[in-house]
Amino acid sequence: MKEKHDKTHFEAPQGYFEEFEDRLMLRLMEESLPDSPGFAVPAAYMDNLDNSLLEKATASEGRMISLFSDRRIYYTVATAACLVLIFTLFRSVNGGTEITLADVPVNSVESFITQGESGIDTYDVLAFMNEEEINALTLESELISEESLEDYIIENLNETSLLIE
Amino acid sequence: MVEEQELIEDLKSAGKEAAFSLLVSTYKQRLYWHIRNMVLNHDDADDVLQNTFIKVFKNIDKFKGDSKIYTWMYRIATNEAITFMKKRAKRQGITLEDVKDSAVENLKSDVYFEGGQIELSLQKAIATLPHKQQLVFNMKYFEDHTYEQLSEILDTSVGGLKSSYHIAVKKITAFLKDNETI
């Protein structure tokens, strides 16, 4: 409800008088602060900025490959999941025979999967595994520590990439 | 609004360089001071400003027009400045707060800092605030944004922003009084 003055019929916004003291105190505090931060810029910096920015922007214009495009995420996650599952399955089938990453032609497996020639998906592979083996997969995925992941994100990504997406 | 729409269309067209020049000349100062208030040093502000405009230039096709273009650019500038400081913190093995404290200390010998003791103390006081309050204070006090503009840029309610700003001003004046600057 608006504040009304009986004689003049003027109105003030609702809550105006209740909030007045707070706003006045804020204003007084602001008055005690310096007007500017005190920063300066080199002479002619702003004048030369237009041309230098245009040069840099056009020079750097190339094909941007977004790290977070749906397709890339899909292929990356699918490839990683399939590789982990296949390695674990091989290990299990071979009765504990050690197969290291170096023994497997990773590029061949990756291109085989990404080209859709495997004909199997994660669920097909999971169907051959028991609960213990699936739990072991969880442990494999935990080999990437949170710290390593954080390092990677800070060094290689920024929030702007996500914002633009 | 019509002008902005035209500008965006020009920016998405084949000969977008002219429109980009117009965009730069319109917003360079505002974005520069926004970034400078965050990173404090001129060279760092220049780096971040360039990164911001390059991102805008490269990604203008992805701008859907759901917000005003200056809102979008302010968000990019803010994120670029934060990312810049986070990378520096990571490289030096220190916290984001340490990066800010160090930037404030460096102002004493900065040739592009013309402030006196009170301006220096003000920067020290701002550095003690939580990050969001720093942003709100700088954008409201130094950059003269309205709460409505801030609400769009920071995606926060006007009520929340008013409260943040009020608390920030209180903390800053208390800091300055404690340090006998005012």
HADDOCK unambig.tbl for C-alpha pairs under 7 A between the chains (distance, minus, plus):
assign (segid A and resid 26 and name CA) (segid B and resid 166 and name CA) 6.74 0.50 0.50
assign (segid A and resid 29 and name CA) (segid B and resid 169 and name CA) 6.94 0.50 0.50
assign (segid A and resid 29 and name CA) (segid B and resid 173 and name CA) 6.51 0.50 0.50
assign (segid A and resid 34 and name CA) (segid B and resid 119 and name CA) 6.41 0.50 0.50
assign (segid A and resid 36 and name CA) (segid B and resid 142 and name CA) 6.57 0.50 0.50
assign (segid A and resid 37 and name CA) (segid B and resid 115 and name CA) 6.91 0.50 0.50
assign (segid A and resid 37 and name CA) (segid B and resid 119 and name CA) 5.88 0.50 0.50
assign (segid A and resid 38 and name CA) (segid B and resid 113 and name CA) 5.74 0.50 0.50
assign (segid A and resid 38 and name CA) (segid B and resid 114 and name CA) 5.07 0.50 0.50
assign (segid A and resid 38 and name CA) (segid B and resid 115 and name CA) 4.10 0.50 0.50
assign (segid A and resid 38 and name CA) (segid B and resid 119 and name CA) 6.28 0.50 0.50
assign (segid A and resid 39 and name CA) (segid B and resid 112 and name CA) 5.99 0.50 0.50
assign (segid A and resid 39 and name CA) (segid B and resid 113 and name CA) 4.60 0.50 0.50
assign (segid A and resid 39 and name CA) (segid B and resid 114 and name CA) 5.92 0.50 0.50
assign (segid A and resid 39 and name CA) (segid B and resid 115 and name CA) 6.88 0.50 0.50
assign (segid A and resid 40 and name CA) (segid B and resid 112 and name CA) 4.69 0.50 0.50
assign (segid A and resid 40 and name CA) (segid B and resid 113 and name CA) 5.66 0.50 0.50
assign (segid A and resid 40 and name CA) (segid B and resid 114 and name CA) 6.45 0.50 0.50
assign (segid A and resid 41 and name CA) (segid B and resid 42 and name CA) 6.66 0.50 0.50
assign (segid A and resid 41 and name CA) (segid B and resid 112 and name CA) 5.88 0.50 0.50
assign (segid A and resid 50 and name CA) (segid B and resid 21 and name CA) 6.23 0.50 0.50
assign (segid A and resid 50 and name CA) (segid B and resid 24 and name CA) 6.06 0.50 0.50
assign (segid A and resid 50 and name CA) (segid B and resid 25 and name CA) 6.29 0.50 0.50
assign (segid A and resid 53 and name CA) (segid B and resid 50 and name CA) 6.34 0.50 0.50
assign (segid A and resid 54 and name CA) (segid B and resid 21 and name CA) 6.75 0.50 0.50
assign (segid A and resid 57 and name CA) (segid B and resid 54 and name CA) 4.87 0.50 0.50
assign (segid A and resid 57 and name CA) (segid B and resid 57 and name CA) 6.47 0.50 0.50
assign (segid A and resid 61 and name CA) (segid B and resid 58 and name CA) 6.43 0.50 0.50
assign (segid A and resid 154 and name CA) (segid B and resid 87 and name CA) 6.43 0.50 0.50
assign (segid A and resid 155 and name CA) (segid B and resid 87 and name CA) 6.48 0.50 0.50
assign (segid A and resid 158 and name CA) (segid B and resid 83 and name CA) 5.87 0.50 0.50
assign (segid A and resid 159 and name CA) (segid B and resid 79 and name CA) 5.89 0.50 0.50
assign (segid A and resid 160 and name CA) (segid B and resid 76 and name CA) 5.74 0.50 0.50
assign (segid A and resid 160 and name CA) (segid B and resid 79 and name CA) 5.62 0.50 0.50
assign (segid A and resid 160 and name CA) (segid B and resid 80 and name CA) 6.51 0.50 0.50
assign (segid A and resid 164 and name CA) (segid B and resid 62 and name CA) 6.84 0.50 0.50
